[in-house]
Amino acid sequence: YLFNENTKLMYNQCRKCGLKYFTPLIVGDEKFYNSFQEIDWYYMNEKEEYQYAKKFIKNNNKVLEVGCGKGAFARIVSTSCYVGLDLSEKAKKMASKNGVKIKNEGIELHVQNHKNYYDVVCSFQVLEHVSNPFSFLNSSIQTLKKGGLLIIAVPSEDSFLKHVTNGILNMPPHHISRWSDSTLNYLTKIFNLELLEIYHEKIQKIHRRYFLSTLISNIFLKPKLVDLSIRRKIISKISLLLAIFISTEFG
């Protein structure tokens, strides 16, 4: 419903920073994202990125999470000074059931009364969804105290995801942009930041079949952004069956 029969997407790349993005900007709304609520791997309570980020946060830190969903990270981080932002009313209700209070507002609104306020600002799997990354990041940085820490987790364009064909969840209206290490590093020039570390987590068990099927499929066919051919459909189906067999038999 977010597209019409005349919609045509362009896949672009910035010559300066290398950011890949789609135009026109078609962004998923609350109805769209609510449809993902029942998918077990989409809003997981435990993520490696949560545990990794937790190591950088002290007990007395004021922490802001932008795009916090149901507030899963709030239950992992040890600080009592946590604020979560999410635009979804459903996410707010789910967070409340988990004992987490969040605010239904965007970072651009929140920054107006919270400049130089937080020790840590984090967002997990959010940046690739937003229509204006500059505004999102600029507002996030403005809420930080001097010397504060910005933690961002995104699907890496340097991972196997770069080689996925017909990856509909890595396209609009789900993902608007794609972020590589070099693009993330370029943010230090744009916003005058110091890069502490870029970390790549290992393939999680829940994504192993997806990884294996992509690997097998690319043995037979060169990866493309979109390929609706019969041959691709057959190879993809066979690759998935082989991936299921391998992951079942060998773990």
FIKOLZA-1660 file (N, C-alpha, C; in steps of 0.1 Angstrom, whole numbers, plus 5000, padded with zeros to 4 digits):
% residues 251
   i   px   py   pz ch aa at
   1 5008 4988 5000  A  Y  N
   1 5000 5000 5000  A  Y CA
   1 5009 5013 5000  A  Y  C
   2 5022 5011 5003  A  L  N
   2 5030 5023 5003  A  L CA
   2 5036 5026 4989  A  L  C
   3 5034 5016 4980  A  F  N
   3 5038 5018 4966  A  F CA
   3 5026 5018 4958  A  F  C
   4 5027 5023 4945  A  N  N
   4 5017 5022 4935  A  N CA
   4 5023 5015 4923  A  N  C
   5 5015 5012 4913  A  E  N
   5 5020 5005 4901  A  E CA
   5 5030 5013 4893  A  E  C
   6 5031 5026 4895  A  N  N
   6 5040 5034 4888  A  N CA
   6 5053 5038 4896  A  N  C
   7 5054 5033 4908  A  T  N
   7 5066 5036 4916  A  T CA
   7 5078 5029 4910  A  T  C
   8 5089 5037 4909  A  K  N
   8 5102 5033 4904  A  K CA
   8 5112 5037 4914  A  K  C
   9 5120 5028 4919  A  L  N
   9 5131 5031 4928  A  L CA
   9 5144 5032 4921  A  L  C
  10 5152 5042 4926  A  M  N
  10 5166 5044 4921  A  M CA
  10 5175 5040 4932  A  M  C
  11 5186 5033 4929  A  Y  N
  11 5196 5029 4939  A  Y CA
  11 5208 5038 4937  A  Y  C
  12 5211 5045 4947  A  N  N
  12 5222 5056 4945  A  N CA
  12 5233 5053 4955  A  N  C
  13 5245 5060 4952  A  Q  N
  13 5256 5060 4961  A  Q CA
  13 5263 5073 4962  A  Q  C
  14 5265 5079 4974  A  C  N
  14 5271 5091 4975  A  C CA
  14 5286 5090 4971  A  C  C
  15 5291 5099 4963  A  R  N
  15 5305 5099 4959  A  R CA
  15 5315 5103 4970  A  R  C
  16 5310 5110 4980  A  K  N
  16 5319 5114 4991  A  K CA
  16 5320 5104 5002  A  K  C
  17 5309 5100 5007  A  C  N
  17 5309 5091 5019  A  C CA
  17 5306 5077 5016  A  C  C
  18 5301 5074 5004  A  G  N
  18 5298 5060 5000  A  G CA
  18 5285 5055 5004  A  G  C
  19 5277 5063 5011  A  L  N
  19 5264 5058 5016  A  L CA
  19 5255 5054 5004  A  L  C
  20 5249 5042 5005  A  K  N
  20 5240 5038 4995  A  K CA
  20 5226 5040 5000  A  K  C
  21 5217 5045 4991  A  Y  N
  21 5204 5048 4995  A  Y CA
  21 5194 5048 4983  A  Y  C
  22 5181 5047 4986  A  F  N
  22 5171 5045 4976  A  F CA
  22 5163 5058 4975  A  F  C
  23 5159 5062 4963  A  T  N
  23 5150 5073 4960  A  T CA
  23 5139 5068 4951  A  T  C
  24 5127 5074 4952  A  P  N
  24 5123 5084 4962  A  P CA
  24 5122 5078 4976  A  P  C
  25 5122 5086 4986  A  L  N
  25 5122 5081 5000  A  L CA
  25 5108 5076 5003  A  L  C
  26 5107 5063 5004  A  I  N
  26 5094 5057 5008  A  I CA
  26 5097 5049 5021  A  I  C
  27 5091 5055 5032  A  V  N
  27 5094 5050 5046  A  V CA
  27 5082 5043 5051  A  V  C
  28 5085 5031 5058  A  G  N
  28 5074 5024 5064  A  G CA
  28 5068 5032 5076  A  G  C
  29 5054 5031 5077  A  D  N
  29 5047 5037 5088  A  D CA
  29 5045 5028 5099  A  D  C
  30 5037 5032 5109  A  E  N
  30 5035 5024 5121  A  E CA
  30 5027 5011 5118  A  E  C
  31 5018 5012 5109  A  K  N
  31 5010 5000 5104  A  K CA
  31 5020 4990 5098  A  K  C
  32 5029 4995 5090  A  F  N
  32 5039 4986 5084  A  F CA
  32 5048 4979 5094  A  F  C
  33 5053 4986 5104  A  Y  N
  33 5062 4980 5114  A  Y CA
  33 5054 4972 5124  A  Y  C
  34 5042 4975 5127  A  N  N
  34 5034 4967 5136  A  N CA
  34 5032 4953 5130  A  N  C
  35 5033 4951 5117  A  S  N
  35 5031 4938 5111  A  S CA
  35 5043 4929 5114  A  S  C
  36 5054 4935 5119  A  F  N
  36 5066 4927 5122  A  F CA
  36 5066 4923 5137  A  F  C
  37 5056 4927 5145  A  Q  N
  37 5057 4925 5159  A  Q CA
  37 5056 4910 5163  A  Q  C
  38 5050 4902 5155  A  E  N
  38 5048 4888 5158  A  E CA
  38 5060 4879 5153  A  E  C
  39 5070 4885 5146  A  I  N
  39 5081 4878 5141  A  I CA
  39 5091 4877 5152  A  I  C
  40 5095 4864 5156  A  D  N
  40 5103 4862 5168  A  D CA
  40 5116 4869 5167  A  D  C
  41 5123 4869 5156  A  W  N
  41 5136 4874 5155  A  W CA
  41 5137 4889 5153  A  W  C
  42 5126 4896 5151  A  Y  N
  42 5126 4910 5147  A  Y CA
  42 5128 4919 5159  A  Y  C
  43 5120 4916 5170  A  Y  N
  43 5122 4924 5182  A  Y CA
  43 5127 4915 5193  A  Y  C
  44 5139 4910 5192  A  M  N
  44 5145 4901 5202  A  M CA
  44 5148 4908 5215  A  M  C
  45 5146 4901 5226  A  N  N
  45 5150 4906 5239  A  N CA
  45 5165 4906 5242  A  N  C
  46 5171 4896 5236  A  E  N
  46 5186 4895 5238  A  E CA
  46 5193 4896 5225  A  E  C
  47 5202 4905 5224  A  K  N
  47 5210 4907 5212  A  K CA
  47 5225 4909 5216  A  K  C
  48 5234 4904 5207  A  E  N
  48 5248 4905 5210  A  E CA
  48 5252 4920 5211  A  E  C
  49 5245 4928 5202  A  E  N
  49 5249 4942 5202  A  E CA
  49 5245 4949 5215  A  E  C
  50 5235 4944 5222  A  Y  N
  50 5231 4950 5235  A  Y CA
  50 5242 4947 5245  A  Y  C
  51 5247 4935 5245  A  Q  N
  51 5257 4931 5255  A  Q CA
  51 5270 4939 5252  A  Q  C
  52 5273 4941 5239  A  Y  N
  52 5285 4948 5235  A  Y CA
  52 5284 4962 5240  A  Y  C
  53 5273 4969 5237  A  A  N
  53 5271 4983 5241  A  A CA
  53 5271 4985 5256  A  A  C
  54 5266 4975 5263  A  K  N
  54 5266 4976 5278  A  K CA
  54 5279 4978 5284  A  K  C
  55 5290 4973 5278  A  K  N
  55 5303 4974 5283  A  K CA
  55 5308 4988 5284  A  K  C
  56 5302 4997 5276  A  F  N
  56 5307 5011 5275  A  F CA
  56 5299 5020 5284  A  F  C
  57 5289 5015 5291  A  I  N
  57 5280 5023 5299  A  I CA
  57 5282 5021 5314  A  I  C
  58 5284 5032 5321  A  K  N
  58 5286 5031 5335  A  K CA
  58 5273 5033 5343  A  K  C
  59 5273 5029 5355  A  N  N
  59 5260 5028 5363  A  N CA
  59 5254 5042 5365  A  N  C
  60 5262 5053 5365  A  N  N
  60 5256 5066 5368  A  N CA
  60 5254 5074 5355  A  N  C
  61 5256 5068 5343  A  N  N
  61 5254 5074 5330  A  N CA
  61 5240 5077 5327  A  N  C
  62 5237 5089 5321  A  K  N
  62 5224 5092 5316  A  K CA
  62 5224 5086 5301  A  K  C
  63 5215 5077 5299  A  V  N
  63 5214 5070 5286  A  V CA
  63 5202 5073 5278  A  V  C
  64 5203 5077 5266  A  L  N
  64 5192 5079 5257  A  L CA
  64 5192 5068 5246  A  L  C
  65 5181 5061 5244  A  E  N
  65 5180 5051 5233  A  E CA
  65 5170 5057 5223  A  E  C
  66 5174 5059 5210  A  V  N
  66 5165 5064 5200  A  V CA
  66 5160 5053 5192  A  V  C
  67 5147 5051 5191  A  G  N
  67 5141 5040 5184  A  G CA
  67 5142 5027 5193  A  G  C
  68 5137 5028 5205  A  C  N
  68 5139 5018 5215  A  C CA
  68 5130 5006 5214  A  C  C
  69 5119 5007 5205  A  G  N
  69 5110 4996 5204  A  G CA
  69 5103 4993 5218  A  G  C
  70 5103 4981 5222  A  K  N
  70 5096 4977 5234  A  K CA
  70 5105 4978 5246  A  K  C
  71 5117 4985 5245  A  G  N
  71 5126 4987 5256  A  G CA
  71 5134 4976 5261  A  G  C
  72 5137 4967 5252  A  A  N
  72 5145 4955 5256  A  A CA
  72 5159 4959 5262  A  A  C
  73 5165 4969 5256  A  F  N
  73 5179 4973 5260  A  F CA
  73 5178 4979 5274  A  F  C
  74 5167 4985 5277  A  A  N
  74 5166 4991 5291  A  A CA
  74 5167 4981 5302  A  A  C
  75 5163 4969 5299  A  R  N
  75 5163 4958 5309  A  R CA
  75 5177 4952 5310  A  R  C
  76 5186 4955 5301  A  I  N
  76 5199 4949 5301  A  I CA
  76 5209 4959 5306  A  I  C
  77 5208 4972 5303  A  V  N
  77 5217 4982 5307  A  V CA
  77 5216 4984 5322  A  V  C
  78 5227 4986 5329  A  S  N
  78 5226 4987 5344  A  S CA
  78 5222 5001 5349  A  S  C
  79 5223 5011 5341  A  T  N
  79 5220 5024 5346  A  T CA
  79 5205 5026 5349  A  T  C
  80 5202 5034 5359  A  S  N
  80 5188 5037 5363  A  S CA
  80 5184 5050 5356  A  S  C
  81 5193 5057 5349  A  C  N
  81 5190 5070 5342  A  C CA
  81 5188 5067 5327  A  C  C
  82 5178 5060 5324  A  Y  N
  82 5175 5056 5310  A  Y CA
  82 5163 5063 5305  A  Y  C
  83 5164 5068 5292  A  V  N
  83 5152 5073 5285  A  V CA
  83 5152 5067 5271  A  V  C
  84 5140 5062 5268  A  G  N
  84 5138 5056 5255  A  G CA
  84 5128 5064 5246  A  G  C
  85 5131 5065 5233  A  L  N
  85 5122 5072 5224  A  L CA
  85 5118 5063 5213  A  L  C
  86 5105 5063 5210  A  D  N
  86 5100 5055 5199  A  D CA
  86 5087 5062 5194  A  D  C
  87 5085 5062 5182  A  L  N
  87 5073 5068 5176  A  L CA
  87 5060 5059 5177  A  L  C
  88 5062 5046 5179  A  S  N
  88 5051 5037 5179  A  S CA
  88 5044 5036 5192  A  S  C
  89 5031 5038 5191  A  E  N
  89 5022 5037 5203  A  E CA
  89 5022 5022 5208  A  E  C
  90 5022 5013 5199  A  K  N
  90 5022 4999 5203  A  K CA
  90 5035 4995 5210  A  K  C
  91 5046 5001 5205  A  A  N
  91 5059 4998 5212  A  A CA
  91 5058 5004 5227  A  A  C
  92 5052 5015 5228  A  K  N
  92 5051 5021 5242  A  K CA
  92 5043 5012 5251  A  K  C
  93 5032 5007 5246  A  K  N
  93 5024 4998 5254  A  K CA
  93 5031 4985 5257  A  K  C
  94 5039 4980 5248  A  M  N
  94 5047 4967 5250  A  M CA
  94 5058 4970 5261  A  M  C
  95 5064 4982 5260  A  A  N
  95 5075 4986 5269  A  A CA
  95 5069 4987 5283  A  A  C
  96 5057 4993 5284  A  S  N
  96 5050 4995 5297  A  S CA
  96 5048 4982 5304  A  S  C
  97 5044 4972 5296  A  K  N
  97 5041 4958 5301  A  K CA
  97 5054 4952 5307  A  K  C
  98 5066 4956 5301  A  N  N
  98 5079 4952 5305  A  N CA
  98 5084 4960 5317  A  N  C
  99 5077 4970 5321  A  G  N
  99 5081 4978 5332  A  G CA
  99 5090 4990 5327  A  G  C
 100 5090 4993 5315  A  V  N
 100 5099 5003 5309  A  V CA
 100 5090 5015 5304  A  V  C
 101 5093 5027 5308  A  K  N
 101 5086 5039 5304  A  K CA
 101 5093 5045 5292  A  K  C
 102 5087 5047 5281  A  I  N
 102 5093 5054 5270  A  I CA
 102 5085 5066 5265  A  I  C
 103 5091 5074 5257  A  K  N
 103 5084 5086 5252  A  K CA
 103 5081 5084 5237  A  K  C
 104 5069 5088 5233  A  N  N
 104 5065 5088 5219  A  N CA
 104 5069 5101 5212  A  N  C
 105 5081 5102 5209  A  E  N
 105 5086 5114 5202  A  E CA
 105 5099 5111 5195  A  E  C
 106 5102 5119 5184  A  G  N
 106 5114 5117 5177  A  G CA
 106 5126 5125 5183  A  G  C
 107 5137 5121 5178  A  I  N
 107 5150 5128 5184  A  I CA
 107 5150 5143 5180  A  I  C
 108 5145 5147 5169  A  E  N
 108 5145 5161 5165  A  E CA
 108 5137 5169 5175  A  E  C
 109 5126 5164 5180  A  L  N
 109 5118 5171 5190  A  L CA
 109 5125 5170 5204  A  L  C
 110 5130 5158 5207  A  H  N
 110 5136 5156 5220  A  H CA
 110 5148 5165 5223  A  H  C
 111 5156 5168 5213  A  V  N
 111 5168 5175 5214  A  V CA
 111 5165 5190 5218  A  V  C
 112 5153 5195 5215  A  Q  N
 112 5150 5209 5218  A  Q CA
 112 5151 5212 5233  A  Q  C
 113 5148 5203 5241  A  N  N
 113 5149 5205 5256  A  N CA
 113 5160 5197 5263  A  N  C
 114 5168 5190 5255  A  H  N
 114 5178 5181 5261  A  H CA
 114 5192 5182 5254  A  H  C
 115 5196 5194 5251  A  K  N
 115 5209 5196 5245  A  K CA
 115 5220 5194 5256  A  K  C
 116 5231 5187 5252  A  N  N
 116 5242 5185 5262  A  N CA
 116 5237 5178 5275  A  N  C
 117 5229 5169 5273  A  Y  N
 117 5222 5163 5285  A  Y CA
 117 5227 5149 5288  A  Y  C
 118 5229 5140 5278  A  Y  N
 118 5232 5126 5280  A  Y CA
 118 5246 5123 5279  A  Y  C
 119 5250 5112 5287  A  D  N
 119 5264 5107 5286  A  D CA
 119 5265 5097 5274  A  D  C
 120 5254 5090 5272  A  V  N
 120 5254 5080 5261  A  V CA
 120 5241 5081 5253  A  V  C
 121 5243 5081 5240  A  V  N
 121 5231 5081 5231  A  V CA
 121 5233 5069 5222  A  V  C
 122 5223 5060 5221  A  C  N
 122 5225 5048 5213  A  C CA
 122 5212 5045 5204  A  C  C
 123 5215 5039 5193  A  S  N
 123 5203 5034 5185  A  S CA
 123 5207 5021 5178  A  S  C
 124 5199 5012 5179  A  F  N
 124 5201 4998 5174  A  F CA
 124 5192 4995 5162  A  F  C
 125 5198 4993 5151  A  Q  N
 125 5190 4989 5139  A  Q CA
 125 5179 5000 5136  A  Q  C
 126 5183 5012 5136  A  V  N
 126 5174 5023 5134  A  V CA
 126 5178 5032 5122  A  V  C
 127 5191 5036 5122  A  L  N
 127 5196 5046 5112  A  L CA
 127 5192 5042 5098  A  L  C
 128 5192 5029 5095  A  E  N
 128 5189 5025 5081  A  E CA
 128 5175 5027 5077  A  E  C
 129 5166 5030 5087  A  H  N
 129 5152 5032 5084  A  H CA
 129 5148 5046 5082  A  H  C
 130 5156 5056 5087  A  V  N
 130 5152 5070 5087  A  V CA
 130 5154 5076 5074  A  V  C
 131 5145 5086 5071  A  S  N
 131 5145 5093 5058  A  S CA
 131 5156 5104 5057  A  S  C
 132 5160 5109 5069  A  N  N
 132 5170 5120 5069  A  N CA
 132 5180 5116 5080  A  N  C
 133 5190 5108 5075  A  P  N
 133 5201 5104 5085  A  P CA
 133 5209 5116 5091  A  P  C
 134 5211 5126 5083  A  F  N
 134 5219 5138 5088  A  F CA
 134 5211 5144 5100  A  F  C
 135 5199 5147 5098  A  S  N
 135 5191 5153 5109  A  S CA
 135 5190 5144 5121  A  S  C
 136 5188 5131 5119  A  F  N
 136 5188 5121 5130  A  F CA
 136 5201 5121 5138  A  F  C
 137 5212 5120 5131  A  L  N
 137 5225 5120 5137  A  L CA
 137 5229 5133 5144  A  L  C
 138 5226 5144 5137  A  N  N
 138 5229 5157 5142  A  N CA
 138 5221 5160 5155  A  N  C
 139 5209 5156 5155  A  S  N
 139 5201 5158 5167  A  S CA
 139 5205 5149 5179  A  S  C
 140 5209 5136 5175  A  S  N
 140 5214 5127 5185  A  S CA
 140 5227 5132 5192  A  S  C
 141 5236 5138 5183  A  I  N
 141 5249 5143 5188  A  I CA
 141 5247 5155 5197  A  I  C
 142 5237 5163 5194  A  Q  N
 142 5234 5176 5201  A  Q CA
 142 5229 5172 5216  A  Q  C
 143 5223 5161 5217  A  T  N
 143 5219 5157 5231  A  T CA
 143 5230 5152 5240  A  T  C
 144 5241 5150 5234  A  L  N
 144 5253 5145 5242  A  L CA
 144 5260 5156 5249  A  L  C
 145 5265 5152 5261  A  K  N
 145 5274 5161 5268  A  K CA
 145 5288 5161 5260  A  K  C
 146 5296 5171 5263  A  K  N
 146 5309 5171 5258  A  K CA
 146 5317 5158 5262  A  K  C
 147 5323 5151 5252  A  G  N
 147 5329 5139 5255  A  G CA
 147 5320 5127 5257  A  G  C
 148 5307 5129 5253  A  G  N
 148 5297 5118 5254  A  G CA
 148 5300 5107 5243  A  G  C
 149 5292 5097 5245  A  L  N
 149 5294 5085 5236  A  L CA
 149 5282 5082 5227  A  L  C
 150 5284 5081 5214  A  L  N
 150 5274 5077 5205  A  L CA
 150 5276 5063 5200  A  L  C
 151 5266 5055 5202  A  I  N
 151 5267 5040 5199  A  I CA
 151 5256 5038 5188  A  I  C
 152 5260 5033 5176  A  I  N
 152 5251 5030 5165  A  I CA
 152 5253 5016 5160  A  I  C
 153 5242 5009 5159  A  A  N
 153 5243 4995 5153  A  A CA
 153 5234 4995 5140  A  A  C
 154 5240 4991 5130  A  V  N
 154 5233 4990 5117  A  V CA
 154 5237 4977 5110  A  V  C
 155 5228 4972 5101  A  P  N
 155 5232 4961 5092  A  P CA
 155 5244 4965 5084  A  P  C
 156 5255 4957 5084  A  S  N
 156 5267 4961 5077  A  S CA
 156 5267 4958 5062  A  S  C
 157 5270 4968 5054  A  E  N
 157 5271 4966 5040  A  E CA
 157 5284 4959 5036  A  E  C
 158 5293 4957 5047  A  D  N
 158 5305 4949 5045  A  D CA
 158 5303 4934 5049  A  D  C
 159 5290 4931 5052  A  S  N
 159 5287 4917 5056  A  S CA
 159 5281 4909 5044  A  S  C
 160 5276 4897 5046  A  F  N
 160 5270 4890 5035  A  F CA
 160 5258 4896 5029  A  F  C
 161 5252 4905 5037  A  L  N
 161 5240 4912 5032  A  L CA
 161 5242 4919 5019  A  L  C
 162 5254 4924 5017  A  K  N
 162 5258 4931 5005  A  K CA
 162 5255 4922 4993  A  K  C
 163 5256 4909 4995  A  H  N
 163 5256 4899 4984  A  H CA
 163 5242 4892 4983  A  H  C
 164 5232 4897 4990  A  V  N
 164 5219 4890 4990  A  V CA
 164 5211 4896 4978  A  V  C
 165 5205 4887 4970  A  T  N
 165 5196 4891 4959  A  T CA
 165 5182 4890 4964  A  T  C
 166 5174 4900 4960  A  N  N
 166 5160 4901 4963  A  N CA
 166 5158 4902 4979  A  N  C
 167 5167 4909 4985  A  G  N
 167 5166 4911 5000  A  G CA
 167 5156 4922 5003  A  G  C
 168 5143 4918 5003  A  I  N
 168 5133 4928 5004  A  I CA
 168 5133 4936 5017  A  I  C
 169 5139 4930 5028  A  L  N
 169 5139 4937 5040  A  L CA
 169 5151 4946 5041  A  L  C
 170 5160 4946 5030  A  N  N
 170 5171 4955 5029  A  N CA
 170 5168 4966 5019  A  N  C
 171 5155 4968 5016  A  M  N
 171 5150 4978 5006  A  M CA
 171 5138 4985 5012  A  M  C
 172 5135 4997 5006  A  P  N
 172 5123 5004 5010  A  P CA
 172 5110 4995 5009  A  P  C
 173 5100 4997 5017  A  P  N
 173 5099 5007 5027  A  P CA
 173 5106 5004 5041  A  P  C
 174 5114 4993 5041  A  H  N
 174 5120 4988 5053  A  H CA
 174 5133 4995 5056  A  H  C
 175 5143 4992 5047  A  H  N
 175 5156 4999 5048  A  H CA
 175 5157 5010 5037  A  H  C
 176 5160 5022 5041  A  I  N
 176 5162 5033 5031  A  I CA
 176 5176 5035 5027  A  I  C
 177 5185 5031 5036  A  S  N
 177 5200 5033 5033  A  S CA
 177 5208 5021 5037  A  S  C
 178 5220 5020 5032  A  R  N
 178 5229 5009 5035  A  R CA
 178 5243 5015 5039  A  R  C
 179 5248 5010 5051  A  W  N
 179 5260 5016 5057  A  W CA
 179 5272 5006 5057  A  W  C
 180 5283 5011 5052  A  S  N
 180 5295 5003 5052  A  S CA
 180 5304 5009 5063  A  S  C
 181 5315 5002 5066  A  D  N
 181 5325 5007 5076  A  D CA
 181 5330 5021 5071  A  D  C
 182 5334 5022 5059  A  S  N
 182 5339 5035 5054  A  S CA
 182 5329 5047 5055  A  S  C
 183 5317 5044 5053  A  T  N
 183 5306 5054 5054  A  T CA
 183 5305 5058 5069  A  T  C
 184 5305 5048 5078  A  L  N
 184 5304 5052 5092  A  L CA
 184 5316 5060 5096  A  L  C
 185 5328 5056 5091  A  N  N
 185 5340 5063 5094  A  N CA
 185 5340 5078 5089  A  N  C
 186 5333 5080 5078  A  Y  N
 186 5332 5093 5072  A  Y CA
 186 5324 5103 5081  A  Y  C
 187 5315 5097 5090  A  L  N
 187 5307 5105 5099  A  L CA
 187 5316 5113 5108  A  L  C
 188 5328 5108 5111  A  T  N
 188 5337 5116 5120  A  T CA
 188 5341 5129 5114  A  T  C
 189 5342 5130 5100  A  K  N
 189 5345 5142 5093  A  K CA
 189 5333 5152 5093  A  K  C
 190 5321 5146 5091  A  I  N
 190 5309 5154 5090  A  I CA
 190 5306 5161 5103  A  I  C
 191 5307 5153 5114  A  F  N
 191 5302 5158 5127  A  F CA
 191 5313 5160 5137  A  F  C
 192 5326 5160 5132  A  N  N
 192 5337 5162 5141  A  N CA
 192 5337 5153 5153  A  N  C
 193 5337 5140 5150  A  L  N
 193 5337 5130 5160  A  L CA
 193 5350 5122 5161  A  L  C
 194 5352 5115 5172  A  E  N
 194 5364 5106 5173  A  E CA
 194 5358 5092 5172  A  E  C
 195 5363 5084 5163  A  L  N
 195 5359 5070 5162  A  L CA
 195 5366 5061 5171  A  L  C
 196 5359 5055 5180  A  L  N
 196 5366 5046 5190  A  L CA
 196 5367 5032 5184  A  L  C
 197 5357 5027 5178  A  E  N
 197 5357 5013 5173  A  E CA
 197 5346 5010 5164  A  E  C
 198 5349 5002 5154  A  I  N
 198 5338 4995 5146  A  I CA
 198 5339 4980 5149  A  I  C
 199 5328 4975 5153  A  Y  N
 199 5327 4961 5157  A  Y CA
 199 5317 4953 5148  A  Y  C
 200 5322 4941 5144  A  H  N
 200 5313 4933 5136  A  H CA
 200 5310 4920 5144  A  H  C
 201 5297 4918 5147  A  E  N
 201 5293 4906 5155  A  E CA
 201 5293 4894 5145  A  E  C
 202 5295 4882 5151  A  K  N
 202 5294 4870 5143  A  K CA
 202 5280 4867 5138  A  K  C
 203 5279 4858 5128  A  I  N
 203 5266 4854 5123  A  I CA
 203 5258 4848 5135  A  I  C
 204 5247 4853 5138  A  Q  N
 204 5239 4847 5149  A  Q CA
 204 5232 4835 5144  A  Q  C
 205 5229 4826 5153  A  K  N
 205 5223 4813 5150  A  K CA
 205 5210 4815 5142  A  K  C
 206 5202 4825 5146  A  I  N
 206 5189 4827 5139  A  I CA
 206 5190 4831 5125  A  I  C
 207 5202 4837 5121  A  H  N
 207 5205 4841 5107  A  H CA
 207 5213 4831 5099  A  H  C
 208 5217 4820 5105  A  R  N
 208 5226 4811 5099  A  R CA
 208 5221 4805 5086  A  R  C
 209 5208 4801 5086  A  R  N
 209 5202 4796 5073  A  R CA
 209 5202 4806 5062  A  R  C
 210 5199 4818 5066  A  Y  N
 210 5199 4829 5056  A  Y CA
 210 5213 4831 5050  A  Y  C
 211 5223 4831 5059  A  F  N
 211 5236 4832 5054  A  F CA
 211 5241 4821 5045  A  F  C
 212 5238 4809 5049  A  L  N
 212 5241 4797 5041  A  L CA
 212 5234 4797 5028  A  L  C
 213 5221 4800 5028  A  S  N
 213 5214 4800 5015  A  S CA
 213 5219 4810 5005  A  S  C
 214 5223 4822 5011  A  T  N
 214 5229 4832 5002  A  T CA
 214 5243 4827 4997  A  T  C
 215 5251 4821 5005  A  L  N
 215 5264 4816 5001  A  L CA
 215 5262 4806 4990  A  L  C
 216 5253 4796 4992  A  I  N
 216 5251 4786 4982  A  I CA
 216 5246 4791 4969  A  I  C
 217 5236 4800 4970  A  S  N
 217 5230 4806 4958  A  S CA
 217 5240 4814 4949  A  S  C
 218 5249 4820 4956  A  N  N
 218 5259 4828 4949  A  N CA
 218 5270 4820 4942  A  N  C
 219 5271 4807 4945  A  I  N
 219 5280 4798 4938  A  I CA
 219 5275 4796 4924  A  I  C
 220 5262 4796 4922  A  F  N
 220 5256 4793 4909  A  F CA
 220 5252 4805 4901  A  F  C
 221 5248 4816 4908  A  L  N
 221 5244 4828 4902  A  L CA
 221 5250 4840 4908  A  L  C
 222 5254 4850 4899  A  K  N
 222 5260 4862 4904  A  K CA
 222 5250 4870 4912  A  K  C
 223 5253 4875 4923  A  P  N
 223 5243 4883 4931  A  P CA
 223 5239 4896 4924  A  P  C
 224 5226 4899 4925  A  K  N
 224 5221 4912 4919  A  K CA
 224 5212 4918 4930  A  K  C
 225 5209 4931 4928  A  L  N
 225 5200 4938 4937  A  L CA
 225 5186 4931 4936  A  L  C
 226 5181 4930 4924  A  V  N
 226 5168 4923 4921  A  V CA
 226 5170 4914 4909  A  V  C
 227 5164 4902 4911  A  D  N
 227 5164 4892 4900  A  D CA
 227 5151 4884 4902  A  D  C
 228 5142 4886 4893  A  L  N
 228 5129 4879 4894  A  L CA
 228 5128 4867 4884  A  L  C
 229 5139 4863 4879  A  S  N
 229 5139 4852 4869  A  S CA
 229 5135 4839 4875  A  S  C
 230 5130 4830 4866  A  I  N
 230 5126 4816 4871  A  I CA
 230 5138 4809 4876  A  I  C
 231 5149 4811 4869  A  R  N
 231 5162 4804 4873  A  R CA
 231 5166 4808 4887  A  R  C
 232 5165 4821 4890  A  R  N
 232 5168 4826 4903  A  R CA
 232 5159 4820 4914  A  R  C
 233 5147 4819 4911  A  K  N
 233 5137 4813 4920  A  K CA
 233 5140 4799 4923  A  K  C
 234 5144 4791 4913  A  I  N
 234 5147 4777 4915  A  I CA
 234 5160 4775 4923  A  I  C
 235 5170 4783 4919  A  I  N
 235 5183 4782 4927  A  I CA
 235 5181 4787 4941  A  I  C
 236 5173 4797 4944  A  S  N
 236 5171 4802 4957  A  S CA
 236 5164 4791 4966  A  S  C
 237 5154 4784 4960  A  K  N
 237 5147 4774 4967  A  K CA
 237 5156 4762 4970  A  K  C
 238 5164 4758 4961  A  I  N
 238 5173 4747 4963  A  I CA
 238 5183 4751 4974  A  I  C
 239 5188 4763 4973  A  S  N
 239 5198 4768 4982  A  S CA
 239 5193 4769 4997  A  S  C
 240 5180 4772 4998  A  L  N
 240 5174 4773 5011  A  L CA
 240 5172 4759 5017  A  L  C
 241 5168 4749 5009  A  L  N
 241 5167 4735 5013  A  L CA
 241 5180 4730 5018  A  L  C
 242 5191 4733 5010  A  L  N
 242 5204 4728 5014  A  L CA
 242 5209 4735 5027  A  L  C
 243 5206 4748 5028  A  A  N
 243 5210 4755 5040  A  A CA
 243 5203 4749 5052  A  A  C
 244 5190 4746 5051  A  I  N
 244 5182 4739 5062  A  I CA
 244 5189 4726 5066  A  I  C
 245 5192 4718 5056  A  F  N
 245 5198 4705 5058  A  F CA
 245 5212 4707 5065  A  F  C
 246 5220 4716 5060  A  I  N
 246 5234 4718 5066  A  I CA
 246 5233 4722 5080  A  I  C
 247 5224 4732 5083  A  S  N
 247 5223 4738 5096  A  S CA
 247 5217 4728 5106  A  S  C
 248 5208 4719 5101  A  T  N
 248 5202 4709 5109  A  T CA
 248 5212 4698 5113  A  T  C
 249 5219 4694 5103  A  E  N
 249 5228 4682 5105  A  E CA
 249 5241 4686 5112  A  E  C
 250 5246 4698 5109  A  F  N
 250 5259 4702 5114  A  F CA
 250 5259 4714 5124  A  F  C
 251 5247 4719 5127  A  G  N
 251 5245 4729 5137  A  G CA
 251 5250 4743 5132  A  G  C
% end
